[in-house]
Amino acid sequence: MARLVYATICSLDGYVNDAQGEFDWAQPDEQLHDHFTDLARTIGTYLYGRRMHETMVVWEDLYGTPVLPPHLRTFAEAWVASDKVVYSGTLDEPGIPRARIEREFDADDVRHLKDRADRDLGIGGPTLAAHALTAGLVDEIQLAVVPAIVGAGTRALPDGLRLDLELLEHRTFPQGSVLLRYAVR
């Protein structure tokens, strides 16, 4: 059985973007990016909402860019090699290979996907992750907390969620980010 991993970058006050929807303050340094590349190599399938899919699809285009720095190229290679399930009521086509559209999030379908998968699953986007967290599907949470306070935006973790966690890892990175990696008990 595969694990479902929710990994995201967030501000110190817990937001993945600011009140204007921007996340330029969250650019990872090369070492943090390498961490996410290592994680991407373990992921067989990503689960995304429409907005996260539209954000991440750029890696499909970057994959073929000859001047891409090596640390970005290795992430693009790992990301392109994974399958994607995009939950959207508005998209007709995912626009990239190895991706399919599902109209709504179904916890039982995700449980079956976890049971059948031979590689871990990643879930991206706080709105979709909130559904999975609430349904008890997430096995691991990775928060890369960057040294910024943005005051408002989209929360990395949903209000009202209660989980017991076990710290698996904590690391600091050169630009001051801190990775917090937890197993959900």
Disulfide bonds with the S-S distance in Angstrom:
none
